[in-house]
Amino acid sequence: MYKGKTFELWYDKVNEESLLNVIFRHNKISITLKLDEFMKFKKDISKLDNEKIVDIKGHVCLIKCYKKDSVKIFFQKNNVDIRLPKSEFKHFKNEIDDIKDDFIKEYVESEGEEYLDDLNETVEVIKPKKTFKDIIINDEIKKQMDISLAQIKNHDLIFNDWGLGKKHDYGTSVSLNFIGMPGTGKTLAAEVIANELNKKLHVVQYSNLVDSYIGETGKNIKLAFEYASNNDAVLFFDEADAIISTRTNVLDSTDSLINMDKSILLRKLETFKGVVIFSTNLASNIDKAFERRISSHIYFGLPEKEEREKIYNVLIGDKMPLDSDVDFGELADKYSFSGGDIKNVILNSARLAANESLDNKDKTIKMKHFLEAAEMVDKGKDLMETSLLEGDRNDLKKFASYIG
């Protein structure tokens, strides 16, 4: 919303209430005020004379000259004490005076008008088609998904009919965290849950949330939750490690902003009434505050041999011209692939067979095609892991794009 030399200002909205967050650059401390409180604070600051700063008791804070070279601002309601050098405080006063009241009010009022334009880049809306027949998971994952679905379907009974909603105003959403390496079925499982609930799936990629402008990332998080709530959709944060990982020590303004974005997400989790699912790779990185707010953590491990064989059969499709020598049991036994890897094996085997069929009349996909495709994927995985360690990932982009 505003990025100045002495402070940054960004906007948020919680429970229909407009909030303004002030970040003091000098000490990286942030303070959250209601819109009317901020306007009163701004008015109190404007009364001061830069040449002779005096102690005042304002509407939301106490301002006191501390010793000879610093000024203390004590926000009573927030119980936050901020001390600035006099020179820094004078610059702060000049900057906050320069922000016109109309600018702040117009920005707040325009939030609803910017809503639809911002959503196009933040949320991908999917009408789910996948069911439990399309996903191969072990009995434990299936059991946990069934329990989660039962919690969601019984939400009205628990919080409305049984009256727990009156006792617990916050944190009543069903929030799930799917943990596991890429390709283990987490995104597919989110689509299955949405389909079971007869709801659309709103997919949010963390990279689409991040914005270089002050406050915009937090605003995007807010928009994603509000859009899902207004459309009664399941909200799915894909690859969410960065946004729900442990908050960092504040070393600069960037760290402060990242932590505040995470605080916004925490507040939205508290007030959200729907279903939200996170997809993460590493359980050990999850912030404890998020961990406490998640209804259920479900681990998606690599499939066992029997499950891998089933995945091959589910993903090949009815029209693939398989040769009689194709043995998915052998492939499942030889390669410990994830579901995503198996998908790439099938696609690459079809490409190899199609290319070979140009030179002869045989259009079947043989076991040799599957084995060659599996070797490509297997070697590609090894190369990518090595490149990540050696820092040579850019040299392998062409190969990686081919193997999927």
N, C-alpha and C positions, 0 to 999 in steps of 0.2 A: 504493500500500500504506500509506504513512504520509507525511503532510505536516506538518512542524513549523515552528517559527519559526527555528531555526538549521540544520536539515538536512531533507532528504527521503530517503525510503527506498523503493526499489521492487525487485520480485522478477523474476527471469528464470530460465530453465532451458535449459541447453545440454548436449547429449549426456548426458541423464539426470542432470546435476549441477545442484543448486540454487545460484543465485548471488544475492547481495544487493548492490545498488548504492547507495552513500551519496553524496548530493550536498550539499556544504557551501555554504550560502547566502551566507556571507560573501565567498567568493572564487570561487564557481561551479565549484569543482573537484569531480570525482567520482572515487570509488574503487570498484572491483568486488572483492568478497570471496566466497569460498565460504561456504556457510551455517555450517559449523563454525568458519571463520576469523572470521566476523562475531561469532559467539557468544563466542569467546575475546576478541576486541577489546572487546566490550561488558563482559565480565567484568573486563578490565584497567582500563577506564575507571572502573568502579564502585568500584575499590579506592582511587582517589585521594580526597584530602580537599580540598574546595573552598577551605577556609581556608588550606591550605598545600600547594600543588601541588609535588610533588617529581619528580625525574627517575626514570623507570622503564624497564626493558626488558621489554616484554610479549611475548606469544606471536607477534603478527603485526606489532607496531610498536614504535618507540622514542618515548617522550614526554619532552620536555626543555623546561625553562623557558628561554626565550630572552630575554636581557636581563632587564628587570624587568616589562615590560608585555605580553609575548606568550608563547605556548606553541607549540612545534614538535612535530608528529606526523609521524614518518617511517615509511612503510609499506615494509618492507624488500623483500618479494617483488615488490611493484608498482613499487618505486623511485620513489615519489611522496612529495614533501615538502610538508606543509600547515602553514601558520602562521596562528594565530588570536590575536586580542587576548585577554588573560586573561579579561576580562568575557564575551566571546563563548564561550570555551572552557568557562567555568563554566556558562553557560546550556545549552551543548551537552551537557555531562556530566549535568546535571539532566534534560534531555529524554530522552537515551538510557537513563538509569536508569529512567525512567517507563514505557518500553516493556517490557511483560512478555515473558519468554522464551516463555511458552505462546502468546501472541498470534502471535509470529513462526512458531513451529513449526506451529500450527494453520493459519495462512494458507498455508504451503508445502504442507502435507499436503492441503489442500482444493482445490488447483489442479485435480486430476483430476475432482472432483465438480462444479466450476463449468464444466467443459469444454463440455458439450452446450448449456447455456443461452446461453453467450456466442457460440456458433457461429451461432445463429439470426440474429443481427444483423450478423455479420461476413462470412459467406460465403454466396453464392448458388450453389447446386448446379444445373448444367445437364447434361442428357443430350444431347450434341450430335447434330444431324441434318444439318447442312450439310456438303457435300462440295465438291470442287474445281469441280464443275459449277455450284455456286451462287455462285461468286465470280469476278468478272472482274478479273484482274490481268495486268500485263505479264509478258513472258518472264523478265525479270531477277528480279522478286519470286518468280515460280513456281520459278525455279532455286534461289534461296536457301532457300525453304521446303522444297524437295525435299532439299537438302543437310542442313538442320536435322533433317528427319525421318530421314534416313539415319544421322545422328549418334546420334539417340535410339534407333533400332532396333538399332544396333551397339554400344550401351553395354556390354552384358554381354560381348561379344566383346573389346572394348578393355580394359575394366577388370578383368574376371574371367579370361577365357581367356588373354589376353595379359599378365596380371599387373600392369598399370599401377596397379590399385587399391591394391596393396601399397606402391608407390612414392609414390602421390599420395593421401593420406588425405582431403584437403579439396579443395573446388572441383571436384568431379566431376559436378555436375549440368549439365544442358543448360539454359542460361538465354538467352532471346531478348528483344530489345528491338525492338518495332515502333514506328517513328517516323513521324509524319505528322499532318496536321491532322484534326480530327474529320470523320467521314463517309467516310474513304478506305479503309475495309475492314479495319481492324486487329482489331476485336472478332470480325468474321466469320472472319478468318484464324485467330484463336486457336481458334475452334470447329471449324474444318476440321482443324486439327492434332490436336485432341483426338479427333475422330472417326476420323481416319486411324490413330491409336494405339489406338482402341477403349477410350478412357478417358473418364471424366466430366470436365467442366470446372468448376473452382471459381473463381468470379468474385468478386474483392474490390474494392470501391470504397474509395478512400482516405478519403472522408468517413465511412465506416462503421468505419474503424480508429481514428479520432481520438477520444480521450476526455479530458475535462477533469481526471479524477482522476489523481494521480501514478502513473506506471507502467502504467496501463491500456492505453495505445496500444501500448507495447512488448509487453504481454501478448497483445493482439489479433493483432499480427504473428506472434508465436510460435504462437498457436492456429491461425492460417491455414495455416502451414507444416506443423504437426503433423497437422492434419486431412487435408490433401492427401496427406501421406506415409502415413498410416494407411489411406487409401482409394485409394491408387495413382491419384490424379487429377492432371490438369494444373492448375497454379495460375496464375491470370491476374490480375495487378494492373492494373485499368483506370484510365486517367487518373492515372498514377503519377508525374507530374512532381514533385509536392510531396515525395514520400517518397524519390526518388532524385536530387533536385537537389543542387547543390553545398552543402555544409555551411556554415553561417553562422558569423561571428565571435561569440563568446559575450559578449553585452552584459547579459543577465539570465538568470534561472532558466528562462524559457521557451525561449530559444535553446539552453540546455544540454540541456533535455529533448528538444527536436526533434533535436538532433545525436545524442543517445543512442538515440533511436528508430531513426535511420538506422544507427547502429552495430549495433543488434540485427538489423536487416535484413541487413546485411553478413555478420554471423556466421551467420545462418540460410542465406544463400546459400552459404557455405563448407561447411556440413555437410549441406545438403539433397541427397538422392539422386535426386530426381525431375526433372520438367520444370516450369520456371517461365517465364512470359512477362510482360513489362511493356509497357504501351501508353503512349507519351509523345508530346507535341506538338513539343517543341523539343530537338534534340540538343545544342545549345550549353549547356543548363542542367544536363546530367548530371554528377554528381560523378565525378571521375576514378577513385576507388576502385570505384565501381559499374561504370564503363566497362571496367575491367580484368577484372572478374568475369563480364561478359556474354559468352556464347559467340559470339553473332552479333547484329549490328545490321542491321535490315532497314527500308529507307525506303519508305513508302507515299505516293507523290505523287498529285496529281490525275490522273484518267484522261485519256487522249488522246481525240480525237473518236471514233475507231473503237471504243475501249473503252466510251465513254459510250453509244454506240448499242447495244452488246451489253447493257449494264446495263439499259437501258430494256426490252429484249426479255426479259431474265431476270426482271425484277421485276413485269411486268404480270400474270402469271398466265394460265391457260388460258381462264378464263371471262369475262374483261373484254370487253364488247361494243364493240369498236373500229370506228369508221367507216372507210370506205375512204380518207378523206383524211388519216388520221394518218400522219405521216412522222417517224419517230424520227431519221433522218439529219439532217433540218433542225433538230430540237431539239438534237441533239448538236453540230451545227456552230455554232448561235447562242449556246448557253449552256455555259460551261466549269464545269459543276457536278461536285461530288463524288458518290459513290454515295449518300451520305445525303441530299444535295439532290435527287437524281433520285427517290429514294423518296418524298420530300415532294411533288414535282411530280405523281407518279402518284396519290398519295392525294388531293391537292387537286383534281386534274382529275376524279377519280371523284366527289368531293363536289359539285363544280360541276355535273357532268352529272346526278347523281341529283337535285339540287335543281331543275334545269331540267325534268327529266322529269315532275315533279309537275304541270306545267301543260300538257304535251302527251304524245302517245303515243310519241314518239321517245325510246328509252332508250339510244341509242348514245353513246359518248364520242368527241367530235369533236376535230379538230386545234385548233379555237378554245379548247376546254377546256384542252388541254395548254399552249397558248401563254399563256392567262390565268393558269394555275397557275404556269407558269415565271416569268412577270413578278412574281407575288406573292412567290415564293421569292427571286428576284433582288433585288427592292426590299427585301424583309425583311432580307436579308443586308447590304445597304448601310446600312439604318437601324440595324441592330444594331452594325455597325462604327462608325458615327458616334456612336451613343449611348455606346459604350464609351469613346470619346475625350472626349465632352462630359459624361459622368457622368449621362446621362438614361435609363439602361436601364430603370428602374422604370416610366417612362411608356409603354414599348412592350411590356410583358409580355402584354397581351391580344392584340396583333397577332402577337407572336412565337409565342404558344401556338397560334394558328390555323395559321400557316404551317409549324409543326413545327420 
